[in-house]
């Protein structure tokens, strides 16, 4: 739901890069180019960004029991 602070596999800090990645991809830039420029070279880190679905707004609507 929220981007993890570190990569699951290698432990590299990646959470601080999410906002910039999201902004640049929504503006029309190629995701591959953006990931390269952000310094995400390992496939494990890249898959966290490419496979992430932002559901926090959807889940926030529901009440916790």
PDB file of N, H, CA, C and O in Angstrom:
ATOM      1  N   UNK A   1       0.827  -1.189   0.000  1.00  0.00           N
ATOM      2  CA  UNK A   1       0.000   0.000   0.000  1.00  0.00           C
ATOM      3  C   UNK A   1       0.866   1.246   0.000  1.00  0.00           C
ATOM      4  O   UNK A   1       0.620   2.182  -0.761  1.00  0.00           O
ATOM      5  N   UNK A   2       1.854   1.257   0.832  1.00  0.00           N
ATOM      6  H   UNK A   2       2.054   0.497   1.451  1.00  0.00           H
ATOM      7  CA  UNK A   2       2.806   2.370   0.829  1.00  0.00           C
ATOM      8  C   UNK A   2       4.143   1.824   0.379  1.00  0.00           C
ATOM      9  O   UNK A   2       4.460   0.661   0.627  1.00  0.00           O
ATOM     10  N   UNK A   3       4.921   2.650  -0.275  1.00  0.00           N
ATOM     11  H   UNK A   3       4.664   3.595  -0.476  1.00  0.00           H
ATOM     12  CA  UNK A   3       6.218   2.204  -0.777  1.00  0.00           C
ATOM     13  C   UNK A   3       7.114   1.875   0.419  1.00  0.00           C
ATOM     14  O   UNK A   3       7.159   2.644   1.379  1.00  0.00           O
ATOM     15  N   UNK A   4       7.820   0.760   0.377  1.00  0.00           N
ATOM     16  H   UNK A   4       7.784   0.136  -0.403  1.00  0.00           H
ATOM     17  CA  UNK A   4       8.689   0.412   1.506  1.00  0.00           C
ATOM     18  C   UNK A   4       9.892   1.350   1.603  1.00  0.00           C
ATOM     19  O   UNK A   4      10.328   1.914   0.599  1.00  0.00           O
ATOM     20  N   UNK A   5      10.416   1.510   2.795  1.00  0.00           N
ATOM     21  H   UNK A   5      10.062   1.051   3.610  1.00  0.00           H
ATOM     22  CA  UNK A   5      11.564   2.388   3.006  1.00  0.00           C
ATOM     23  C   UNK A   5      12.805   1.798   2.359  1.00  0.00           C
ATOM     24  O   UNK A   5      13.617   2.525   1.788  1.00  0.00           O
ATOM     25  N   UNK A   6      12.954   0.477   2.445  1.00  0.00           N
ATOM     26  H   UNK A   6      12.294  -0.114   2.908  1.00  0.00           H
ATOM     27  CA  UNK A   6      14.111  -0.207   1.868  1.00  0.00           C
ATOM     28  C   UNK A   6      13.647  -1.292   0.901  1.00  0.00           C
ATOM     29  O   UNK A   6      12.526  -1.793   0.990  1.00  0.00           O
ATOM     30  N   UNK A   7      14.538  -1.639  -0.023  1.00  0.00           N
ATOM     31  H   UNK A   7      15.449  -1.231  -0.096  1.00  0.00           H
ATOM     32  CA  UNK A   7      14.272  -2.730  -0.958  1.00  0.00           C
ATOM     33  C   UNK A   7      14.162  -4.028  -0.166  1.00  0.00           C
ATOM     34  O   UNK A   7      14.908  -4.247   0.788  1.00  0.00           O
ATOM     35  N   UNK A   8      13.228  -4.885  -0.566  1.00  0.00           N
ATOM     36  H   UNK A   8      12.622  -4.707  -1.341  1.00  0.00           H
ATOM     37  CA  UNK A   8      13.019  -6.143   0.141  1.00  0.00           C
ATOM     38  C   UNK A   8      14.225  -7.072   0.031  1.00  0.00           C
ATOM     39  O   UNK A   8      14.546  -7.782   0.984  1.00  0.00           O
ATOM     40  N   UNK A   9      14.887  -7.075  -1.106  1.00  0.00           N
ATOM     41  H   UNK A   9      14.626  -6.499  -1.880  1.00  0.00           H
ATOM     42  CA  UNK A   9      15.964  -8.026  -1.353  1.00  0.00           C
ATOM     43  C   UNK A   9      17.327  -7.549  -0.884  1.00  0.00           C
ATOM     44  O   UNK A   9      18.008  -8.242  -0.129  1.00  0.00           O
ATOM     45  N   UNK A  10      17.727  -6.356  -1.335  1.00  0.00           N
ATOM     46  H   UNK A  10      17.174  -5.793  -1.949  1.00  0.00           H
ATOM     47  CA  UNK A  10      19.097  -5.910  -1.070  1.00  0.00           C
ATOM     48  C   UNK A  10      19.217  -4.942   0.100  1.00  0.00           C
ATOM     49  O   UNK A  10      20.316  -4.759   0.624  1.00  0.00           O
ATOM     50  N   UNK A  11      18.130  -4.322   0.523  1.00  0.00           N
ATOM     51  H   UNK A  11      17.237  -4.470   0.098  1.00  0.00           H
ATOM     52  CA  UNK A  11      18.168  -3.420   1.666  1.00  0.00           C
ATOM     53  C   UNK A  11      18.535  -1.985   1.344  1.00  0.00           C
ATOM     54  O   UNK A  11      18.721  -1.179   2.256  1.00  0.00           O
ATOM     55  N   UNK A  12      18.644  -1.645   0.061  1.00  0.00           N
ATOM     56  H   UNK A  12      18.493  -2.299  -0.680  1.00  0.00           H
ATOM     57  CA  UNK A  12      18.987  -0.270  -0.326  1.00  0.00           C
ATOM     58  C   UNK A  12      17.815   0.666   0.006  1.00  0.00           C
ATOM     59  O   UNK A  12      16.665   0.322  -0.265  1.00  0.00           O
ATOM     60  N   UNK A  13      18.087   1.837   0.585  1.00  0.00           N
ATOM     61  H   UNK A  13      19.022   2.117   0.805  1.00  0.00           H
ATOM     62  CA  UNK A  13      17.009   2.796   0.858  1.00  0.00           C
ATOM     63  C   UNK A  13      16.408   3.325  -0.449  1.00  0.00           C
ATOM     64  O   UNK A  13      17.122   3.877  -1.286  1.00  0.00           O
ATOM     65  N   UNK A  14      15.106   3.155  -0.619  1.00  0.00           N
ATOM     66  H   UNK A  14      14.525   2.707   0.060  1.00  0.00           H
ATOM     67  CA  UNK A  14      14.443   3.589  -1.852  1.00  0.00           C
ATOM     68  C   UNK A  14      13.195   4.430  -1.599  1.00  0.00           C
ATOM     69  O   UNK A  14      12.673   5.039  -2.533  1.00  0.00           O
ATOM     70  N   UNK A  15      12.710   4.477  -0.378  1.00  0.00           N
ATOM     71  H   UNK A  15      13.134   3.982   0.381  1.00  0.00           H
ATOM     72  CA  UNK A  15      11.452   5.160  -0.071  1.00  0.00           C
ATOM     73  C   UNK A  15      11.457   6.635  -0.399  1.00  0.00           C
ATOM     74  O   UNK A  15      10.422   7.189  -0.770  1.00  0.00           O
ATOM     75  N   UNK A  16      12.605   7.285  -0.270  1.00  0.00           N
ATOM     76  H   UNK A  16      13.446   6.836   0.031  1.00  0.00           H
ATOM     77  CA  UNK A  16      12.683   8.721  -0.515  1.00  0.00           C
ATOM     78  C   UNK A  16      12.613   9.067  -2.001  1.00  0.00           C
ATOM     79  O   UNK A  16      12.460  10.238  -2.348  1.00  0.00           O
ATOM     80  N   UNK A  17      12.720   8.087  -2.875  1.00  0.00           N
ATOM     81  H   UNK A  17      12.844   7.135  -2.593  1.00  0.00           H
ATOM     82  CA  UNK A  17      12.702   8.320  -4.317  1.00  0.00           C
ATOM     83  C   UNK A  17      11.311   8.208  -4.928  1.00  0.00           C
ATOM     84  O   UNK A  17      11.113   8.586  -6.083  1.00  0.00           O
ATOM     85  N   UNK A  18      10.356   7.699  -4.178  1.00  0.00           N
ATOM     86  H   UNK A  18      10.517   7.392  -3.240  1.00  0.00           H
ATOM     87  CA  UNK A  18       9.031   7.410  -4.726  1.00  0.00           C
ATOM     88  C   UNK A  18       8.302   8.648  -5.236  1.00  0.00           C
ATOM     89  O   UNK A  18       7.746   8.623  -6.334  1.00  0.00           O
ATOM     90  N   UNK A  19       8.295   9.723  -4.466  1.00  0.00           N
ATOM     91  H   UNK A  19       8.747   9.744  -3.574  1.00  0.00           H
ATOM     92  CA  UNK A  19       7.547  10.923  -4.861  1.00  0.00           C
ATOM     93  C   UNK A  19       8.070  11.495  -6.180  1.00  0.00           C
ATOM     94  O   UNK A  19       7.282  11.863  -7.052  1.00  0.00           O
ATOM     95  N   UNK A  20       9.377  11.570  -6.325  1.00  0.00           N
ATOM     96  H   UNK A  20      10.017  11.272  -5.617  1.00  0.00           H
ATOM     97  CA  UNK A  20       9.950  12.099  -7.565  1.00  0.00           C
ATOM     98  C   UNK A  20       9.636  11.172  -8.739  1.00  0.00           C
ATOM     99  O   UNK A  20       9.286  11.637  -9.823  1.00  0.00           O
ATOM    100  N   UNK A  21       9.760   9.869  -8.521  1.00  0.00           N
ATOM    101  H   UNK A  21      10.045   9.492  -7.640  1.00  0.00           H
ATOM    102  CA  UNK A  21       9.442   8.905  -9.579  1.00  0.00           C
ATOM    103  C   UNK A  21       7.986   9.057 -10.020  1.00  0.00           C
ATOM    104  O   UNK A  21       7.699   9.134 -11.215  1.00  0.00           O
ATOM    105  N   UNK A  22       7.091   9.098  -9.073  1.00  0.00           N
ATOM    106  H   UNK A  22       7.324   9.036  -8.103  1.00  0.00           H
ATOM    107  CA  UNK A  22       5.666   9.197  -9.376  1.00  0.00           C
ATOM    108  C   UNK A  22       5.352  10.482 -10.141  1.00  0.00           C
ATOM    109  O   UNK A  22       4.599  10.460 -11.115  1.00  0.00           O
ATOM    110  N   UNK A  23       5.925  11.593  -9.702  1.00  0.00           N
ATOM    111  H   UNK A  23       6.536  11.611  -8.911  1.00  0.00           H
ATOM    112  CA  UNK A  23       5.684  12.879 -10.345  1.00  0.00           C
ATOM    113  C   UNK A  23       6.186  12.881 -11.786  1.00  0.00           C
ATOM    114  O   UNK A  23       5.499  13.359 -12.689  1.00  0.00           O
ATOM    115  N   UNK A  24       7.380  12.347 -11.996  1.00  0.00           N
ATOM    116  H   UNK A  24       7.938  11.959 -11.263  1.00  0.00           H
ATOM    117  CA  UNK A  24       7.981  12.367 -13.331  1.00  0.00           C
ATOM    118  C   UNK A  24       7.274  11.415 -14.297  1.00  0.00           C
ATOM    119  O   UNK A  24       7.126  11.735 -15.477  1.00  0.00           O
ATOM    120  N   UNK A  25       6.839  10.256 -13.816  1.00  0.00           N
ATOM    121  H   UNK A  25       6.959   9.996 -12.858  1.00  0.00           H
ATOM    122  CA  UNK A  25       6.137   9.314 -14.684  1.00  0.00           C
ATOM    123  C   UNK A  25       4.751   9.849 -15.045  1.00  0.00           C
ATOM    124  O   UNK A  25       4.298   9.678 -16.177  1.00  0.00           O
ATOM    125  N   UNK A  26       4.084  10.486 -14.104  1.00  0.00           N
ATOM    126  H   UNK A  26       4.452  10.625 -13.185  1.00  0.00           H
ATOM    127  CA  UNK A  26       2.771  11.063 -14.386  1.00  0.00           C
ATOM    128  C   UNK A  26       2.858  12.220 -15.367  1.00  0.00           C
ATOM    129  O   UNK A  26       1.891  12.511 -16.071  1.00  0.00           O
ATOM    130  N   UNK A  27       4.017  12.887 -15.420  1.00  0.00           N
ATOM    131  H   UNK A  27       4.802  12.651 -14.848  1.00  0.00           H
ATOM    132  CA  UNK A  27       4.181  13.989 -16.366  1.00  0.00           C
ATOM    133  C   UNK A  27       4.523  13.490 -17.768  1.00  0.00           C
ATOM    134  O   UNK A  27       4.612  14.287 -18.702  1.00  0.00           O
ATOM    135  N   UNK A  28       4.716  12.178 -17.924  1.00  0.00           N
ATOM    136  H   UNK A  28       4.644  11.531 -17.165  1.00  0.00           H
ATOM    137  CA  UNK A  28       4.897  11.622 -19.252  1.00  0.00           C
ATOM    138  C   UNK A  28       6.275  11.076 -19.564  1.00  0.00           C
ATOM    139  O   UNK A  28       6.511  10.642 -20.691  1.00  0.00           O
ATOM    140  N   UNK A  29       7.194  11.079 -18.612  1.00  0.00           N
ATOM    141  H   UNK A  29       7.003  11.431 -17.696  1.00  0.00           H
ATOM    142  CA  UNK A  29       8.535  10.551 -18.861  1.00  0.00           C
ATOM    143  C   UNK A  29       8.516   9.029 -18.875  1.00  0.00           C
ATOM    144  O   UNK A  29       7.636   8.403 -18.284  1.00  0.00           O
ATOM    145  N   UNK A  30       9.491   8.443 -19.555  1.00  0.00           N
ATOM    146  H   UNK A  30      10.205   8.952 -20.036  1.00  0.00           H
ATOM    147  CA  UNK A  30       9.635   6.994 -19.638  1.00  0.00           C
ATOM    148  C   UNK A  30      10.095   6.446 -18.290  1.00  0.00           C
ATOM    149  O   UNK A  30      11.092   6.922 -17.747  1.00  0.00           O
ATOM    150  N   UNK A  31       9.380   5.441 -17.728  1.00  0.00           N
ATOM    151  H   UNK A  31       8.570   5.054 -18.169  1.00  0.00           H
ATOM    152  CA  UNK A  31       9.773   4.890 -16.423  1.00  0.00           C
ATOM    153  C   UNK A  31      11.202   4.357 -16.393  1.00  0.00           C
ATOM    154  O   UNK A  31      11.885   4.504 -15.379  1.00  0.00           O
ATOM    155  N   UNK A  32      11.671   3.744 -17.476  1.00  0.00           N
ATOM    156  H   UNK A  32      11.116   3.625 -18.299  1.00  0.00           H
ATOM    157  CA  UNK A  32      13.031   3.220 -17.522  1.00  0.00           C
ATOM    158  C   UNK A  32      14.053   4.341 -17.367  1.00  0.00           C
ATOM    159  O   UNK A  32      15.027   4.202 -16.626  1.00  0.00           O
ATOM    160  N   UNK A  33      13.835   5.425 -18.050  1.00  0.00           N
ATOM    161  H   UNK A  33      13.045   5.538 -18.652  1.00  0.00           H
ATOM    162  CA  UNK A  33      14.751   6.574 -17.982  1.00  0.00           C
ATOM    163  C   UNK A  33      14.755   7.174 -16.578  1.00  0.00           C
ATOM    164  O   UNK A  33      15.811   7.519 -16.046  1.00  0.00           O
ATOM    165  N   UNK A  34      13.585   7.293 -15.989  1.00  0.00           N
ATOM    166  H   UNK A  34      12.728   7.012 -16.421  1.00  0.00           H
ATOM    167  CA  UNK A  34      13.476   7.875 -14.649  1.00  0.00           C
ATOM    168  C   UNK A  34      14.197   6.998 -13.626  1.00  0.00           C
ATOM    169  O   UNK A  34      14.929   7.514 -12.781  1.00  0.00           O
ATOM    170  N   UNK A  35      14.001   5.682 -13.690  1.00  0.00           N
ATOM    171  H   UNK A  35      13.407   5.263 -14.376  1.00  0.00           H
ATOM    172  CA  UNK A  35      14.672   4.768 -12.756  1.00  0.00           C
ATOM    173  C   UNK A  35      16.180   4.827 -12.924  1.00  0.00           C
ATOM    174  O   UNK A  35      16.914   4.787 -11.936  1.00  0.00           O
ATOM    175  N   UNK A  36      16.653   4.921 -14.161  1.00  0.00           N
ATOM    176  H   UNK A  36      16.057   4.953 -14.963  1.00  0.00           H
ATOM    177  CA  UNK A  36      18.095   5.037 -14.406  1.00  0.00           C
ATOM    178  C   UNK A  36      18.653   6.320 -13.801  1.00  0.00           C
ATOM    179  O   UNK A  36      19.716   6.300 -13.182  1.00  0.00           O
ATOM    180  N   UNK A  37      17.949   7.432 -13.975  1.00  0.00           N
ATOM    181  H   UNK A  37      17.085   7.448 -14.478  1.00  0.00           H
ATOM    182  CA  UNK A  37      18.418   8.713 -13.459  1.00  0.00           C
ATOM    183  C   UNK A  37      18.350   8.790 -11.934  1.00  0.00           C
ATOM    184  O   UNK A  37      19.132   9.512 -11.316  1.00  0.00           O
ATOM    185  N   UNK A  38      17.433   8.059 -11.331  1.00  0.00           N
ATOM    186  H   UNK A  38      16.797   7.473 -11.833  1.00  0.00           H
ATOM    187  CA  UNK A  38      17.341   8.029  -9.872  1.00  0.00           C
ATOM    188  C   UNK A  38      18.398   7.124  -9.252  1.00  0.00           C
ATOM    189  O   UNK A  38      18.575   7.128  -8.034  1.00  0.00           O
ATOM    190  N   UNK A  39      19.100   6.353 -10.068  1.00  0.00           N
ATOM    191  H   UNK A  39      18.957   6.350 -11.058  1.00  0.00           H
ATOM    192  CA  UNK A  39      20.170   5.505  -9.574  1.00  0.00           C
ATOM    193  C   UNK A  39      19.732   4.117  -9.168  1.00  0.00           C
ATOM    194  O   UNK A  39      20.442   3.435  -8.430  1.00  0.00           O
ATOM    195  N   UNK A  40      18.577   3.688  -9.636  1.00  0.00           N
ATOM    196  H   UNK A  40      18.000   4.242 -10.236  1.00  0.00           H
ATOM    197  CA  UNK A  40      18.088   2.346  -9.324  1.00  0.00           C
ATOM    198  C   UNK A  40      18.548   1.399 -10.425  1.00  0.00           C
ATOM    199  O   UNK A  40      17.895   1.281 -11.462  1.00  0.00           O
ATOM    200  N   UNK A  41      19.653   0.738 -10.202  1.00  0.00           N
ATOM    201  H   UNK A  41      20.183   0.834  -9.359  1.00  0.00           H
ATOM    202  CA  UNK A  41      20.259  -0.141 -11.204  1.00  0.00           C
ATOM    203  C   UNK A  41      19.864  -1.598 -11.009  1.00  0.00           C
ATOM    204  O   UNK A  41      19.738  -2.333 -11.988  1.00  0.00           O
ATOM    205  N   UNK A  42      19.669  -2.027  -9.780  1.00  0.00           N
ATOM    206  H   UNK A  42      19.771  -1.430  -8.985  1.00  0.00           H
ATOM    207  CA  UNK A  42      19.363  -3.433  -9.500  1.00  0.00           C
ATOM    208  C   UNK A  42      17.907  -3.744  -9.836  1.00  0.00           C
ATOM    209  O   UNK A  42      17.011  -2.929  -9.610  1.00  0.00           O
ATOM    210  N   UNK A  43      17.695  -4.928 -10.373  1.00  0.00           N
ATOM    211  H   UNK A  43      18.423  -5.589 -10.557  1.00  0.00           H
ATOM    212  CA  UNK A  43      16.337  -5.295 -10.770  1.00  0.00           C
ATOM    213  C   UNK A  43      15.417  -5.458  -9.569  1.00  0.00           C
ATOM    214  O   UNK A  43      14.205  -5.286  -9.692  1.00  0.00           O
ATOM    215  N   UNK A  44      15.981  -5.790  -8.404  1.00  0.00           N
ATOM    216  H   UNK A  44      16.967  -5.929  -8.304  1.00  0.00           H
ATOM    217  CA  UNK A  44      15.126  -5.962  -7.228  1.00  0.00           C
ATOM    218  C   UNK A  44      14.529  -4.616  -6.790  1.00  0.00           C
ATOM    219  O   UNK A  44      13.367  -4.547  -6.390  1.00  0.00           O
ATOM    220  N   UNK A  45      15.331  -3.560  -6.871  1.00  0.00           N
ATOM    221  H   UNK A  45      16.275  -3.616  -7.196  1.00  0.00           H
ATOM    222  CA  UNK A  45      14.838  -2.224  -6.507  1.00  0.00           C
ATOM    223  C   UNK A  45      13.847  -1.705  -7.549  1.00  0.00           C
ATOM    224  O   UNK A  45      12.846  -1.076  -7.208  1.00  0.00           O
ATOM    225  N   UNK A  46      14.135  -1.974  -8.803  1.00  0.00           N
ATOM    226  H   UNK A  46      14.949  -2.485  -9.080  1.00  0.00           H
ATOM    227  CA  UNK A  46      13.275  -1.510  -9.882  1.00  0.00           C
ATOM    228  C   UNK A  46      11.902  -2.171  -9.813  1.00  0.00           C
ATOM    229  O   UNK A  46      10.887  -1.531 -10.090  1.00  0.00           O
ATOM    230  N   UNK A  47      11.869  -3.462  -9.441  1.00  0.00           N
ATOM    231  H   UNK A  47      12.693  -3.981  -9.216  1.00  0.00           H
ATOM    232  CA  UNK A  47      10.581  -4.159  -9.392  1.00  0.00           C
ATOM    233  C   UNK A  47       9.685  -3.619  -8.299  1.00  0.00           C
ATOM    234  O   UNK A  47       8.462  -3.687  -8.423  1.00  0.00           O
ATOM    235  N   UNK A  48      10.261  -3.079  -7.225  1.00  0.00           N
ATOM    236  H   UNK A  48      11.255  -3.024  -7.125  1.00  0.00           H
ATOM    237  CA  UNK A  48       9.442  -2.483  -6.169  1.00  0.00           C
ATOM    238  C   UNK A  48       8.687  -1.282  -6.733  1.00  0.00           C
ATOM    239  O   UNK A  48       7.510  -1.090  -6.429  1.00  0.00           O
ATOM    240  N   UNK A  49       9.359  -0.473  -7.554  1.00  0.00           N
ATOM    241  H   UNK A  49      10.316  -0.629  -7.801  1.00  0.00           H
ATOM    242  CA  UNK A  49       8.722   0.704  -8.134  1.00  0.00           C
ATOM    243  C   UNK A  49       7.738   0.335  -9.238  1.00  0.00           C
ATOM    244  O   UNK A  49       6.637   0.882  -9.299  1.00  0.00           O
ATOM    245  N   UNK A  50       8.129  -0.589 -10.109  1.00  0.00           N
ATOM    246  H   UNK A  50       9.023  -1.034 -10.060  1.00  0.00           H
ATOM    247  CA  UNK A  50       7.277  -0.939 -11.236  1.00  0.00           C
ATOM    248  C   UNK A  50       6.065  -1.763 -10.817  1.00  0.00           C
ATOM    249  O   UNK A  50       5.026  -1.702 -11.474  1.00  0.00           O
ATOM    250  N   UNK A  51       6.176  -2.519  -9.756  1.00  0.00           N
ATOM    251  H   UNK A  51       7.021  -2.569  -9.223  1.00  0.00           H
ATOM    252  CA  UNK A  51       5.078  -3.359  -9.314  1.00  0.00           C
ATOM    253  C   UNK A  51       4.199  -2.739  -8.251  1.00  0.00           C
ATOM    254  O   UNK A  51       3.229  -3.359  -7.815  1.00  0.00           O
ATOM    255  N   UNK A  52       4.514  -1.533  -7.826  1.00  0.00           N
ATOM    256  H   UNK A  52       5.302  -1.029  -8.180  1.00  0.00           H
ATOM    257  CA  UNK A  52       3.769  -0.898  -6.734  1.00  0.00           C
ATOM    258  C   UNK A  52       2.434  -0.345  -7.229  1.00  0.00           C
ATOM    259  O   UNK A  52       2.376   0.316  -8.266  1.00  0.00           O
ATOM    260  N   UNK A  53       1.375  -0.615  -6.489  1.00  0.00           N
ATOM    261  H   UNK A  53       1.423  -1.151  -5.646  1.00  0.00           H
ATOM    262  CA  UNK A  53       0.056  -0.046  -6.757  1.00  0.00           C
ATOM    263  C   UNK A  53      -0.303   0.799  -5.547  1.00  0.00           C
ATOM    264  O   UNK A  53      -0.361   0.294  -4.426  1.00  0.00           O
ATOM    265  N   UNK A  54      -0.542   2.075  -5.771  1.00  0.00           N
ATOM    266  H   UNK A  54      -0.495   2.485  -6.682  1.00  0.00           H
ATOM    267  CA  UNK A  54      -0.792   3.010  -4.684  1.00  0.00           C
ATOM    268  C   UNK A  54      -2.258   2.911  -4.241  1.00  0.00           C
ATOM    269  O   UNK A  54      -3.142   3.471  -4.887  1.00  0.00           O
ATOM    270  N   UNK A  55      -2.509   2.199  -3.141  1.00  0.00           N
ATOM    271  H   UNK A  55      -1.790   1.744  -2.616  1.00  0.00           H
ATOM    272  CA  UNK A  55      -3.869   1.966  -2.656  1.00  0.00           C
ATOM    273  C   UNK A  55      -4.191   2.718  -1.370  1.00  0.00           C
ATOM    274  O   UNK A  55      -5.257   2.506  -0.794  1.00  0.00           O
ATOM    275  N   UNK A  56      -3.318   3.575  -0.913  1.00  0.00           N
ATOM    276  H   UNK A  56      -2.451   3.748  -1.381  1.00  0.00           H
ATOM    277  CA  UNK A  56      -3.505   4.210   0.394  1.00  0.00           C
ATOM    278  C   UNK A  56      -4.788   5.049   0.434  1.00  0.00           C
ATOM    279  O   UNK A  56      -5.463   5.088   1.463  1.00  0.00           O
ATOM    280  N   UNK A  57      -5.131   5.718  -0.669  1.00  0.00           N
ATOM    281  H   UNK A  57      -4.582   5.686  -1.504  1.00  0.00           H
ATOM    282  CA  UNK A  57      -6.355   6.521  -0.681  1.00  0.00           C
ATOM    283  C   UNK A  57      -7.600   5.641  -0.626  1.00  0.00           C
ATOM    284  O   UNK A  57      -8.590   6.009   0.007  1.00  0.00           O
ATOM    285  N   UNK A  58      -7.559   4.503  -1.273  1.00  0.00           N
ATOM    286  H   UNK A  58      -6.755   4.205  -1.787  1.00  0.00           H
ATOM    287  CA  UNK A  58      -8.686   3.569  -1.266  1.00  0.00           C
ATOM    288  C   UNK A  58      -8.893   2.959   0.113  1.00  0.00           C
ATOM    289  O   UNK A  58     -10.023   2.869   0.591  1.00  0.00           O
ATOM    290  N   UNK A  59      -7.820   2.546   0.744  1.00  0.00           N
ATOM    291  H   UNK A  59      -6.901   2.619   0.355  1.00  0.00           H
ATOM    292  CA  UNK A  59      -7.902   1.898   2.045  1.00  0.00           C
ATOM    293  C   UNK A  59      -8.266   2.904   3.138  1.00  0.00           C
ATOM    294  O   UNK A  59      -8.914   2.539   4.119  1.00  0.00           O
ATOM    295  N   UNK A  60      -7.865   4.141   2.985  1.00  0.00           N
ATOM    296  H   UNK A  60      -7.338   4.438   2.189  1.00  0.00           H
ATOM    297  CA  UNK A  60      -8.134   5.156   3.997  1.00  0.00           C
ATOM    298  C   UNK A  60      -9.629   5.448   4.151  1.00  0.00           C
ATOM    299  O   UNK A  60     -10.047   5.991   5.173  1.00  0.00           O
ATOM    300  N   UNK A  61     -10.429   5.098   3.158  1.00  0.00           N
ATOM    301  H   UNK A  61     -10.089   4.656   2.328  1.00  0.00           H
ATOM    302  CA  UNK A  61     -11.869   5.337   3.225  1.00  0.00           C
ATOM    303  C   UNK A  61     -12.569   4.425   4.239  1.00  0.00           C
ATOM    304  O   UNK A  61     -13.636   4.763   4.753  1.00  0.00           O
ATOM    305  N   UNK A  62     -11.962   3.267   4.523  1.00  0.00           N
ATOM    306  H   UNK A  62     -11.096   2.992   4.106  1.00  0.00           H
ATOM    307  CA  UNK A  62     -12.606   2.280   5.367  1.00  0.00           C
ATOM    308  C   UNK A  62     -12.225   2.462   6.826  1.00  0.00           C
ATOM    309  O   UNK A  62     -11.104   2.855   7.149  1.00  0.00           O
ATOM    310  N   UNK A  63     -13.164   2.175   7.686  1.00  0.00           N
ATOM    311  H   UNK A  63     -14.075   1.856   7.423  1.00  0.00           H
ATOM    312  CA  UNK A  63     -12.987   2.335   9.113  1.00  0.00           C
ATOM    313  C   UNK A  63     -12.316   1.100   9.700  1.00  0.00           C
ATOM    314  O   UNK A  63     -12.651  -0.022   9.321  1.00  0.00           O
ATOM    315  N   UNK A  64     -11.391   1.286  10.604  1.00  0.00           N
ATOM    316  H   UNK A  64     -11.119   2.198  10.912  1.00  0.00           H
ATOM    317  CA  UNK A  64     -10.747   0.170  11.274  1.00  0.00           C
ATOM    318  C   UNK A  64     -11.591  -0.221  12.486  1.00  0.00           C
ATOM    319  O   UNK A  64     -12.055   0.642  13.231  1.00  0.00           O
ATOM    320  N   UNK A  65     -11.787  -1.523  12.677  1.00  0.00           N
ATOM    321  H   UNK A  65     -11.411  -2.224  12.071  1.00  0.00           H
ATOM    322  CA  UNK A  65     -12.618  -1.983  13.785  1.00  0.00           C
ATOM    323  C   UNK A  65     -11.830  -2.124  15.029  1.00  0.00           C
ATOM    324  O   UNK A  65     -12.374  -2.504  16.065  1.00  0.00           O
TER     325      UNK A  65
END
